Structures are given as structure tokens and as C-alpha cells.
């Protein structure tokens, strides 16, 4: 990135064109909002210049004084370079600052009208800041230093023409209103009491706007992130998102390639105007609009490496520079948009097994899996048929959820899954088994796929309550209940909203009063804080109450008044909780203690192992 402050003549006199992307907002600056204040700033700057020139000094002393006149700073514009023909007029896309830059051009056009009428010797100087020389042009529109968005391109030549328009102040476009205002204001500034124009005052206006009006120009190169820079410049204003910047870039490239950008917009982009896409998702610093999330998903899948969410615009530029046409890129993004919506249940999915897997992965907020899952959905059926698709998605779910249940770290998931995606893409290109490639990739590397014994050991020893967020714990117990129900042909079909259920400790955490400790022979051990045996048993009891074998789900009908009471009082309440299969064995238990909790943990682990299958059972042979 190069950020420098320049006087306007150094920005506008070189052979260069500033292109406003088609789908930026309308020109909105107005007389009372900005034009009047801007010209007042120009008048004040010209007055300072006239004061110095009227001081009686000349030669180097006058030049030195002029150099010390306070300039007027107009803020910043952000530009990105665009490809242009060798020897042709350089191109810049205006990422931010189109209102400011457009108004500067209209102010200069109005001033040029008065300079021309007065035959001022500054006429050509100002003219060079509006128009490129004709001997470098390859197309007629290249004459204009600024080229507005497509909607305004028929009007801009009229607004910039040497022929003064026939003004209709009530109906004129803002371009024409601005030109007329600035011409009238410049004429009024230079007008003497006798009705003649003071040439020196006109020259002061021209010199002030050329040399003393300054802009900060931020020129981005391919490694810069316009999104971050835009947010810094705009402070608390609504920032321009990465997807907005990429949209501008895509359609600007389409225009330069003479594509029908309106047709491309309607065909591929109009869907993103829907409110569903504008909703922000994620938490805290990771919160962003769905369109930006989709952009990162697409770029990760396209490049085969994890997209940096803080530099999506830069990465999009790098990908687009690698060769896809505007329509190819838009078609890819549109295809990924459909797949993304299907994963998030905004569009229907063809198989309930996929719906369940997507729901669990999303519920556990494993967003790093979404690029792989989305890419899988974009594959045609001759590359990935339904059963293979289910195998691949179940593999991702099993790998991710098993790791969640055993408590293994999630650091590095994005890079790891991007590698799996790359390997699956290679398999697809070679017409090999994509699902097997996914399964193999998930077993290869530092982030292991937990074995059955790892899962059972975690269920027997891990403190799930307090060690796992409650929404994750609810998902685990609900998924196991659903699995047990589906395995029993005698169970009637039922739709259970597990998210609405409550987590219940069968043996309560406040167990001391009604749940005495027992030794290995079943004999009650009375409380005695000086007794090592009692202290050991108490420590084990404190750990086991939070293990998965002692946890279940209950409906709102469960009597909370009995929650901390003894088993004889509490057990009948579980008899009433027969809508959940995971409560059957609890209700049938004559006693409830450490041994029963461990046995139930093994049963739950066995169901989890069947649900989240090991890799060997998912591979197609």
C-alpha cells in the first residue's frame, strides 16, 4: 500500500482514468450538504493566496511565501490498480471516495466554464485535470479522467462537455446542478462591483484548487486489503464488507471485458440482495455477514487453502488474477451459495442423514468444516453419488464430534480440513472415490480421528458437566437418544425438540444429605473428614456426578422439587420421562450409584460409537 498526500494537479494531470465500479451507490452530494461548504473552503484558500500575492513581494521571496500557505485537505480516496494496455492510459478503481472525487471534477468543470468565458491563461491547466490528451486515446470515453458507474455514463459526457447545458434547475441531474452551482459561485467570487471579472481572482481560484487543495491517495497493490483500510478510514460509519469490495471488483472487470454486467448481475448476484444473506452470524470478533462467510468458503474451496477472513478482498483478487473470467467466478460463487443455503437449511436437502449431520456440525460451531461440506455439495452425481456423499459427510461429522466428546483441541482445524479438501479435489479430478479420499485424509495428520476406545474412556472418565458447554452436552445426549430410538423397531416415530429439554443429574451434585457413601462391600461410610477412606470416596463421588453416565435430559414436566432428594423419591419421576429412550434404563434401576453410572456410560459410549462410526466402517471396499 502506498498512502501519500498530493495536490489535485498531481493526481489529475497525469494520463490516468479513475473508474467508479458499476454497483456503487448513487451520487448523493448536494448543495446544502457538501457543495456550498466545499466552495467556501476554496474561497478561503484563494483569499490566503491573494493576500500573499498582494503583499508586494516578488521573485523567490513570493514563491517562498506561497509555499507556506496553509493548504486545504479534502480527506482520502482509496484506489486499486486495474490492468491496462502497455502504453495506454493507466486505470484506477475507486474503492472509496467516489462522492468526493466526482464532486471535485464537477467543481473544476464549473470553474473551467468561467475560465473559458474569461479567456483566462489558467484554462488549459484546469482542462488537463478533467481530460486526457487525445493522442493517447484508444476509445472515446478514455478522454475523461473520471468515468462513473454504468448507470451514469450517458450523462457524464454531457456534464463534462465544453458546451454549457441548458439548465433546468428543477429537473436536472445532480451532476448538472453541481456544475451550474460551481460555475455561478466562481463567477460571483471573481466579479467586481462594476460587473467585470477580476482575472487575478479567477487565477487564484484555479491555482488554489490545483496546488492548495490536497487529497490523501491510498493506492493498493495486490497484497493490500481494501476491506481493512476502508474500515479504518470510515471509523464508526458502516464499513464496506469484503463481499461488497469483491462485487465491485468482479463487475468492474466485467465492464472492462465488455460483458453484459446487468445480465450477469440478474443471473448470479441478485440473490445476495435477499435479507437472509445480509444477516450477521458468528459470535464476538468472529461475527460477520453470511455473504462474507460464503466468500471465505468459496475461496477456501477454490484455492484449496484456508482463506484468511481478515484479508478476503486480497485473496479474492489473487484468485481472480489466476484466470477465471467474471462469469466463471460469478457462476462458481452462485453454485456455492446454493450449497451453503442447503447446509444451513435455507433450501431443502435430499437426504435426512445429511440434514442431521449438517445440523450437528453447525450446532457445535465447527465452521472450519463448511468449505469442505459445501464443496462436496457442488459435485455432480457422476463424481459423487448420494451414498458416497453421505459417507463423506458422516466421516467429517464423526471425526469432528468424536474429537469434541473426548475433549481434544480444535486448533488448526482450518488448515487440516483445507488439506483434506485438496486431497478430495485431486481424487475428483482423477475420477477416484472422493468419499474414501475424505476418510483417508481425516486419518492422516496430527489431528487424529479418535478410536472407539478413546471415546469409551472419555465417557467413563471425563467430567462432561462443566467441561462441555451445555448446548453441546444437550446435543450429545439428544443425538444418542435419537440413535437408540432409530435402532429399536418397536419405538414409534417421534419428533423431539432436544434443544428445549433440560440437563439433569440423576445423582444430584448436592448429594451429601440423601446419597450416603458406600465402600466396596456396600457398607455405608459415615461422614468423617479425618477418615482417609471417606475423603477418597467423597473425591470420587464429586467427580462421577458430572460424568456422562450420570447425566440425562428431561422435559418440562420433571418435578424439580425432587431433584436433590434420594433415589427412592426421585426414581418415580424418571418413570414419567419415558418419551426419551435414554431414560428407560434409569427408570428400571433399583439403585443408583457409582457402578450403575459407569455401566450406563459404557452403554452411551456404545451408542455414540455406532452413531459416529469409525473410519474402517465408512470406507467403501
For each residue, the residues with C-beta under 8 A, 3 or more apart:
1: 218 219 220 221 224 229
2: 218 219 221
3: 76 216 217 218 219
4: 216 217
5: 73 214 215 216 217
6: 10 11 214 215 217
7: 10 11 71 210 211 212 213 214
8: 11 12 104 129 209 210 211 213 214 215
9: 12 13 125 129 210 211
10: 6 7 13 14
11: 6 7 8 14 215 217
12: 8 9 16 128 129 130 145
13: 9 10 128 129
14: 10 11 90
15: 89 90 132 133 136
16: 12 89 90 91 92 132 145
17: 89 90 91 92 132 142 144 145 146 147
18: 79 92 94 101 145 146 147
19: 82 91 92 93 94 147 252 255
20: 24 94 98 102 146 147 148 149
21: 24 93 94 149 248 249 251 252
22: 149 150 151 248 251 252 255 261
23: 149 247 248 251 265
24: 20 21 94 98 149 248
25: 28
26: 151
27: 98 99 102 148 152 174 175
28: 25 33 99 174
29: 33 34 35 99 102 103 174 178
30: 33 34 35 174
31: 35 36 177 181
32: 36
33: 28 29 30
34: 29 30 37 38 99 103
35: 29 30 31 38 39 103 107 178 181 182
36: 31 32 39 40 181
37: 34 40 41
38: 34 35 41 42 103 107
39: 35 36 42 43 107 181 182 185 186
40: 36 37 43 44
41: 37 38 44 45 72
42: 38 39 45 46 72 107 205 208 209 213
43: 39 40 46 47 189 205
44: 40 41 47 48 72
45: 41 42 48 49 69 71 72 208 212 213
46: 42 43 49 50 189 201 204 205 207 208
47: 43 44 50 51 204
48: 44 45 51 52 69 70 212
49: 45 46 52 53 66 69 204 207 208 212
50: 46 47 53 54 200 201 204
51: 47 48 54 55
52: 48 49 55 57 62 65 66 69
53: 49 50 62 66 200 204
54: 50 51
55: 51 52 62 65
56:
57: 52 61 62 65
58: 61 62
59: 62 63
60: 63 64
61: 57 58 64 65
62: 52 53 55 57 58 59 65 66
63: 59 60 66 67
64: 60 61 67 68
65: 52 55 57 61 62 68 69
66: 49 52 53 62 63 69
67: 63 64
68: 64 65
69: 45 48 49 52 65 66 212
70: 48
71: 7 45 211 212 213 214
72: 41 42 44 45 208 212 213 214
73: 5 214 215 216
74: 100 104 213 214 215
75: 97 100 215 216
76: 3 96 97 215 216 217 218 233
77: 94 96 97 100 101 215 216 217 218
78: 94 95 96 97 218 220 226 229 230 233
79: 18 92 93 94 95 217 218 219 220
80: 92 93 95 219 220 224 226 249 317
81: 90 91 92 93 219 220 221
82: 19 91 92 93 252 253 256
83: 91 256
84: 88 89 90 91
85: 88 138
86:
87:
88: 84 85 136 138 142
89: 15 16 17 84 132 136 137 138 142
90: 14 15 16 17 81 84
91: 16 17 19 81 82 83 84 256
92: 16 17 18 19 79 80 81 82 219
93: 19 21 79 80 81 82 248 249 252
94: 18 19 20 21 24 77 78 79 97 98 101
95: 78 79 80 220 226 230 240 245 248
96: 76 77 78 226 230 233 234 240
97: 75 76 77 78 94 100 101 215
98: 20 24 27 94 101 102
99: 27 28 29 34 102 103
100: 74 75 77 97 103 104 215
101: 18 77 94 97 98 104 105 146
102: 20 27 29 98 99 105 106 146 148 175
103: 29 34 35 38 99 100 106 107 178
104: 8 74 100 101 107 108 213
105: 101 102 108 109 130 145 146 160
106: 102 103 109 110 159 175 178 179 182
107: 35 38 39 42 103 104 110 111 178 182 209
108: 104 105 111 112 126 129 130 182 209
109: 105 106 112 113 130 159 160 179 182 183
110: 106 107 113 114 178 179 180 181 182 183 184 185 186
111: 107 108 114 115 126 182 183 186 205 206 209
112: 108 109 115 116 123 126 127 130
113: 109 110 116 117 164 179 183 186
114: 110 111 117 118 120 183 186 187 190 197 202
115: 111 112 118 120 122 123 126 202 206
116: 112 113 119 120 123 162
117: 113 114
118: 114 115 190 197 199 202
119: 116 123
120: 114 115 116 123 199 202 203 206
121: 203
122: 115 125 126 202 203 206 207
123: 112 115 116 119 120 126 127
124: 127 128
125: 9 122 128 129 206 210
126: 108 111 112 115 122 123 129 130 206 209 210
127: 112 123 124 130 131
128: 12 13 124 125 131
129: 8 9 12 13 108 125 126 145 210
130: 12 105 108 109 112 126 127 144 145 160
131: 127 128 143 144 145 160
132: 15 16 17 89 136 137 142 143 144 145
133: 15 136 137
134: 137 143
135:
136: 15 88 89 132 133 142
137: 89 132 133 134 140 142 143
138: 85 88 89 142
139: 142
140: 137 143
141: 144 147 153 157
142: 17 88 89 132 136 137 138 139
143: 131 132 134 137 140
144: 17 130 131 132 141 147 156 157 160
145: 12 16 17 18 105 129 130 131 132
146: 17 18 20 101 102 105 156
147: 17 18 19 20 141 144 153 156
148: 20 27 102 151 152 153 156
149: 20 21 22 23 24 152 153
150: 22 153 255 261 262
151: 22 26 148
152: 27 148 149 155 156 175
153: 141 147 148 149 150 156 157
154: 157 158
155: 152 158 159 173 175
156: 144 146 147 148 152 153 159 160 175
157: 141 144 153 154 160 161
158: 154 155 161 165 175 176
159: 106 109 155 156 165 173 175 176 179
160: 105 109 130 131 144 156 157
161: 157 158 165
162: 116
163:
164: 113 183
165: 158 159 161 172 176 179 180
166:
167: 172 176 180
168: 171 172
169: 172 177 180
170:
171: 168
172: 165 167 168 169 176 177 180
173: 155 159 176 177
174: 27 28 29 30 177 178
175: 27 102 106 152 155 156 158 159 178 179
176: 158 159 165 167 172 173 179 180
177: 31 169 172 173 174 180 181
178: 29 35 103 106 107 110 174 175 181 182
179: 106 109 110 113 159 165 175 176 182 183
180: 110 165 167 169 172 176 177 183 184
181: 31 35 36 39 110 177 178 184 185
182: 35 39 106 107 108 109 110 111 178 179 185 186
183: 109 110 111 113 114 164 179 180 186 187
184: 110 180 181 187 188
185: 39 110 181 182 188 189
186: 39 110 111 113 114 182 183 189 190 202 205
187: 114 183 184 190 191 197
188: 184 185 191
189: 43 46 185 186 201 205
190: 114 118 186 187 197 198 199 201 202 205
191: 187 188 195 196 197 198
192: 195 196 197 198
193:
194:
195: 191 192
196: 191 192
197: 114 118 187 190 191 192 201 202
198: 190 191 192 201 202
199: 118 120 190 202 203
200: 50 53 203 204
201: 46 50 189 190 197 198 204 205
202: 114 115 118 120 122 186 190 197 198 199 205 206
203: 120 121 122 199 200 206 207
204: 46 47 49 50 53 200 201 207 208
205: 42 43 46 111 186 189 190 201 202 208 209
206: 111 115 120 122 125 126 202 203 209 210
207: 46 49 122 203 204 210 211 212
208: 42 45 46 49 72 204 205 211 212 213
209: 8 42 107 108 111 126 205 206 212 213
210: 7 8 9 125 126 129 206 207 213
211: 7 8 9 71 207 208
212: 7 45 48 49 69 71 72 207 208 209
213: 7 8 42 45 71 72 74 104 208 209 210
214: 5 6 7 8 71 72 73 74
215: 5 6 8 11 73 74 75 76 77 97 100
216: 3 4 5 73 75 76 77
217: 3 4 5 6 11 76 77 79
218: 1 2 3 76 77 78 79 229 233
219: 1 2 3 79 80 81 92
220: 1 78 79 80 81 95 224 226 229
221: 1 2 81 224
222: 314 317 318 321
223: 314
224: 1 80 220 221 229 314
225: 228 229 310 311 312 313 314
226: 78 80 95 96 220 229 230 240 245 313 314
227: 230 231 239 240 241 242 245 310 311 312 313
228: 225 231 232 310 311
229: 1 78 218 220 224 225 226 232 233
230: 78 95 96 226 227 233 234 239 240 245
231: 227 228 234 239 240
232: 228 229 235
233: 76 78 96 218 229 230
234: 96 230 231 237 238 239 240
235: 232
236:
237: 234
238: 234
239: 227 230 231 234
240: 95 96 226 227 230 231 234 244 245
241: 227 244 245 288 289 291 292
242: 227 245 246 292 295 312 313 316
243: 246 247 272 289 291 292 294 295 312
244: 240 241 247 248
245: 95 226 227 230 240 241 242 248 249 313 316
246: 242 243 249 250 295 312 313 316
247: 23 243 244 250 251 269 272
248: 21 22 23 24 93 95 244 245 251 252
249: 21 80 93 245 246 252 253 313 316 317 320
250: 246 247 253 254 320 326 329 330
251: 21 22 23 247 248 254 255 261 264 265 326
252: 19 21 22 82 93 248 249 255 256
253: 82 249 250 256 257 320 326
254: 250 251 257 259 261 264 326 327
255: 19 22 150 251 252 258 259 261
256: 82 83 91 252 253
257: 253 254 325 326
258: 255
259: 254 255 264 326 327
260: 263 264
261: 22 150 251 254 255 264 265
262: 150 265 266
263: 260 266 267
264: 251 254 259 260 261 267 268 269 326 327 330
265: 23 251 261 262 268 269 270
266: 262 263 269 270
267: 263 264 270 330 334
268: 264 265 271 327 330 331 333 334
269: 247 264 265 266 272 273 330 334
270: 265 266 267 273
271: 268 274 277 334 337
272: 243 247 269 277 291 337
273: 269 270 277
274: 271 277 278
275: 278 279
276: 279 290 341 346
277: 271 272 273 274 289 290 291 294 337
278: 274 275 289 290 291
279: 275 276 289 290
280: 287 288 289 290
281: 287 288 289 290 293
282: 286 287 288 293 367
283: 286 287
284: 287
285:
286: 282 283 309
287: 280 281 282 283 284
288: 241 280 281 282 292 293 309
289: 241 243 277 278 279 280 281 292 293
290: 276 277 278 279 280 281 293 294 340
291: 241 243 272 277 278 294 295
292: 241 242 243 288 289 295 296 309 312
293: 281 282 288 289 290 296 297 340 367 370
294: 243 277 290 291 297 298 333 336 337 340
295: 242 243 246 291 292 298 299 307 312 316 333
296: 292 293 299 300 307 309 312 371
297: 293 294 300 301 307 336 340 370 371 374
298: 294 295 301 302 332 333 336 371 374
299: 295 296 302 303 307 312 315 316 319
300: 296 297 303 304 305 306 307 371 414 418 421
301: 297 298 304 336 371 372 374 375 378 421
302: 298 299 319 332
303: 299 300 307 315 319
304: 300 301 418 421 422 425
305: 300 415 418 422
306: 300 368 371 414 415 417 418
307: 295 296 297 299 300 303 312 315 371
308: 311 312 315
309: 286 288 292 296 312
310: 225 227 228
311: 225 227 228 308 314 315
312: 225 227 242 243 246 292 295 296 299 307 308 309 315 316
313: 225 226 227 242 245 246 249 316 317
314: 222 223 224 225 226 311 317 318
315: 299 303 307 308 311 312 318 319
316: 242 245 246 249 295 299 312 313 319 320
317: 80 222 249 313 314 320 321
318: 222 314 315 321 322
319: 299 302 303 315 316 322 324 329
320: 249 250 253 316 317 324 329
321: 222 317 318
322: 318 319
323:
324: 319 320 328 329 332
325: 257 328 329
326: 250 251 253 254 257 259 264 329 330
327: 254 259 264 268 330 331
328: 324 325 331 332
329: 250 319 320 324 325 326 332 333
330: 250 264 267 268 269 326 327 333 334
331: 268 327 328 334 335
332: 298 302 324 328 329 335 336
333: 268 294 295 298 329 330 336 337
334: 267 268 269 271 330 331 337 338
335: 331 332 338 339 378
336: 294 297 298 301 332 333 339 340 374 375 378
337: 271 272 277 294 333 334 340 341
338: 334 335 341 342 347 377
339: 335 336 342 343 374 375 377 378
340: 290 293 294 297 336 337 343 344 370 374
341: 276 337 338 344 346 347
342: 338 339 345 346 347 348 349 377
343: 339 340 349 358 362 370 373 374 377
344: 340 341 358 362
345: 342 349 355 358 359
346: 276 341 342
347: 338 341 342
348: 342
349: 342 343 345 354 355 358
350: 354 386
351: 354 355 386 389 390
352: 355 356
353: 356 357 390 393 394
354: 349 350 351 357 358 389 390 393
355: 345 349 351 352 358 359
356: 352 353 359 360 482
357: 353 354 360 361 393 394 396 397
358: 343 344 345 349 354 355 361 362 373 393
359: 345 355 356 362 363
360: 356 357 363 364 397 401 475 479
361: 357 358 364 366 369 370 373 396 397 400 401
362: 343 344 358 359 365 366
363: 359 360 471 472 475
364: 360 361 400 401 404 472 475
365: 362
366: 361 362 369 400 404 410 413
367: 282 293 370
368: 306 371 413 414 417
369: 361 366 372 373 396 400 413 417
370: 293 297 340 343 361 367 373 374
371: 296 297 298 300 301 306 307 368 374 375 417 418 421
372: 301 369 375 376 396 417 420 421 424 438
373: 343 358 361 369 370 376 377 393 396
374: 297 298 301 336 339 340 343 370 371 377 378
375: 301 336 339 371 372 378 379 421 424 425
376: 372 373 379 384 389 392 393 424 434 438
377: 338 339 342 343 373 374 389
378: 301 335 336 339 374 375
379: 375 376 383 384 389 428 434
380: 383 384
381: 384 385 386
382: 385
383: 379 380 428 431 434
384: 376 379 380 381 388 389 392 428 434 435
385: 381 382 388 389
386: 350 351 381 389 390
387: 390 391
388: 384 385 391 392 433 434 435 620
389: 351 354 376 377 379 384 385 386 392 393 435
390: 351 353 354 386 387 393 394
391: 387 388 394 395 435 439 618 620
392: 376 384 388 389 395 396 424 434 435 438 439
393: 353 354 357 358 373 376 389 390 396 397
394: 353 357 390 391 397 398 613 618
395: 391 392 398 399 435 438 439 442 615 618
396: 357 361 369 372 373 392 393 399 400 417 438 442
397: 357 360 361 393 394 400 401 612
398: 394 395 401 402 449 612 613 614 615 618
399: 395 396 402 403 442 449
400: 361 364 366 369 396 397 403 404 413
401: 360 361 364 397 398 404 405 612
402: 398 399 405 406 449 450 454 455 612
403: 399 400 406 408 410 447 449 450
404: 364 366 400 401 407 468 472
405: 401 402 450 455 458 459 476 608
406: 402 403 450 454 455 457 458 462
407: 404 458 462 467 468
408: 403 447 448 450
409: 412
410: 366 403 413
411:
412: 409 415 416 446 447
413: 366 368 369 400 410 416 417 447
414: 300 306 368 417 418
415: 305 306 412 418 419
416: 412 413 419 420 445 446 447
417: 306 368 369 371 372 396 413 414 420 421
418: 300 304 305 306 371 414 415 421 422
419: 415 416 422 423 441 445
420: 372 416 417 423 424 438 441 442
421: 300 301 304 371 372 375 417 418 424 425
422: 304 305 418 419 425 426
423: 419 420 426 427 437 438 440 441
424: 372 375 376 392 420 421 427 428 434 437 438 441
425: 304 375 421 422 428 429
426: 422 423 429 430 437
427: 423 424 430 432 433 434 436 437
428: 379 383 384 424 425 431 432 434
429: 425 426
430: 426 427
431: 383 428
432: 427 428 436 437
433: 388 427 436 437 620
434: 376 379 383 384 388 392 424 427 428 437 438
435: 384 388 389 391 392 395 438 439 618 620
436: 427 432 433 439 440 619 620
437: 423 424 426 427 432 433 434 440 441
438: 372 376 392 395 396 420 423 424 434 435 441 442
439: 391 392 395 435 436 442 443 615 618 619
440: 423 436 437 443 444 619
441: 419 420 423 424 437 438 444 445
442: 395 396 399 420 438 439 449 615
443: 439 440 448 449 615
444: 440 441
445: 416 419 441 448
446: 412 416
447: 403 408 412 413 416
448: 408 443 445
449: 398 399 402 403 442 443 614 615
450: 402 403 405 406 408 454 455 458
451: 454 455 614
452: 455 456 609 614
453: 456 457
454: 402 406 450 451 457 458
455: 402 405 406 450 451 452 458 459 605 608 609 612
456: 452 453 459 460 602 605 606 609
457: 406 453 454 460 461
458: 405 406 407 450 454 455 461 462 605
459: 405 455 456 462 547 548 549 601 602 604 605 608
460: 456 457 547 549 598 601 602 605
461: 457 458 547
462: 406 407 458 459 467 547 548
463: 466 467 543 546 547
464: 467 468 473 476 546 547 548 551
465: 468 473 503 505 545 546 547 551
466: 463 546
467: 407 462 463 464 546
468: 404 407 464 465 472 473 476
469: 472 473
470: 473 474 503
471: 363 474 475 499
472: 363 364 404 468 469 475 476
473: 464 465 468 469 470 476 477 503 551
474: 470 471 477 478 498 499 501 503 553
475: 360 363 364 471 472 478 479 498
476: 405 464 468 472 473 479 480 548 608
477: 473 474 480 481 498 503 548 551 552 553 582
478: 474 475 481 482 496 498 499 501 553
479: 360 475 476 482 483 498 608 611
480: 476 477 483 484 582 604 607 608 611
481: 477 478 484 485 496 498 553 580 581 582
482: 356 478 479 485 486 496 498
483: 479 480 486 487 607 608 610 611
484: 480 481 487 488 581 582 607
485: 481 482 488 491 494 581
486: 482 483 491
487: 483 484 607 610
488: 484 485 491 581
489:
490:
491: 485 486 488 494 581
492:
493:
494: 485 491 579
495:
496: 478 481 482 501 579 580
497: 500 501
498: 474 475 477 478 479 481 482 501 553
499: 471 474 478
500: 497 556
501: 474 478 496 497 498 553 554 555 580
502: 553 554 555 556 558
503: 465 470 473 474 477 551 552 553
504: 551 552 553 554 558 563
505: 465 508 509 545 546 550 551 563
506: 550 551 552 570 574 586 592 597
507: 511 515 544 545 550 567 592 593 597
508: 505 511 514 515 545 563 564
509: 505 545 546
510: 513 564
511: 507 508 514 515 541 545 564
512: 515 527
513: 510 564
514: 508 511 564 565 566 567
515: 507 508 511 512 541 566 567
516: 524 525 526
517: 524 525 527 534 537 538 541
518: 522 523 524 525 537 593
519: 522 523 525 533 537
520:
521:
522: 518 519
523: 518 519
524: 516 517 518
525: 516 517 518 519 531 533 534 537
526: 516 534
527: 512 517 534
528: 531 534
529: 534 535
530:
531: 525 528 534 535
532: 535 536
533: 519 525 536 537
534: 517 525 526 527 528 529 531 537 538
535: 529 531 532 538 539
536: 532 533 539 540
537: 517 518 519 525 533 534 540 541
538: 517 534 535 541 542
539: 535 536 542 543
540: 536 537 543 544 594
541: 511 515 517 537 538 544 545 594
542: 538 539 545
543: 463 539 540 546 547
544: 507 540 541 547 549 550 594 597 598
545: 465 505 507 508 509 511 541 542 550
546: 463 464 465 466 467 505 509 543 550 551
547: 459 460 461 462 463 464 465 543 544 550 551 597 601
548: 459 462 464 476 477 551 601 604 605
549: 459 460 544 596 597 598 599 600 601 602 604
550: 505 506 507 544 545 546 547 597 600
551: 464 465 473 477 503 504 505 506 546 547 548
552: 477 503 504 506 577 580 582 583 586
553: 474 477 478 481 498 501 502 503 504 580 582 583
554: 501 502 504 557 558 573 577 580 583
555: 501 502 558 577 579 580
556: 500 502
557: 554 576 577
558: 502 504 554 555 573 576 577
559: 562 563 573
560: 563
561:
562: 559 565 569 570 573
563: 504 505 508 559 560 570
564: 508 510 511 513 514
565: 514 562 569 570
566: 514 515 569 570
567: 507 514 515 570 571 591 592
568: 571
569: 562 565 566 572
570: 506 562 563 565 566 567 573 574
571: 567 568 574 575 586 587 589 592
572: 569 575 576
573: 554 558 559 562 570 576 577
574: 506 570 571 577 583 586 587
575: 571 572 578 587
576: 557 558 572 573
577: 552 554 555 557 558 573 574 580 583 586 587
578: 575 583 584 587
579: 494 496 555
580: 481 496 501 552 553 554 555 577 583
581: 481 484 485 488 491 584
582: 477 480 481 484 552 553 585 586 604
583: 552 553 554 574 577 578 580 586 587
584: 578 581 587 588
585: 582 588 589 600 603
586: 506 552 571 574 577 582 583 589 592 600
587: 571 574 575 577 578 583 584
588: 584 585
589: 571 585 586 592 596
590:
591: 567 596
592: 506 507 567 571 586 589 596 597
593: 507 518 596 597
594: 540 541 544 597 598
595: 598 599
596: 549 589 591 592 593 599 600
597: 506 507 544 547 549 550 592 593 594 600 601
598: 460 544 549 594 595 601 602
599: 549 595 596 602 603
600: 549 550 585 586 596 597 603 604
601: 459 460 547 548 549 597 598 604 605
602: 456 459 460 549 598 599 605 606
603: 585 599 600 606 607
604: 459 480 548 549 582 600 601 607 608
605: 455 456 458 459 460 548 601 602 608 609
606: 456 602 603 609 610
607: 480 483 484 487 603 604 610 611
608: 405 455 459 476 479 480 483 604 605 611 612
609: 452 455 456 605 606 612 613 614
610: 483 487 606 607 613
611: 479 480 483 607 608
612: 397 398 401 402 455 608 609
613: 394 398 609 610 617 618
614: 398 449 451 452 609 617 618
615: 395 398 439 442 443 449 618 619
616: 619
617: 613 614
618: 391 394 395 398 435 439 613 614 615
619: 436 439 440 615 616
620: 388 391 433 435 436
621:
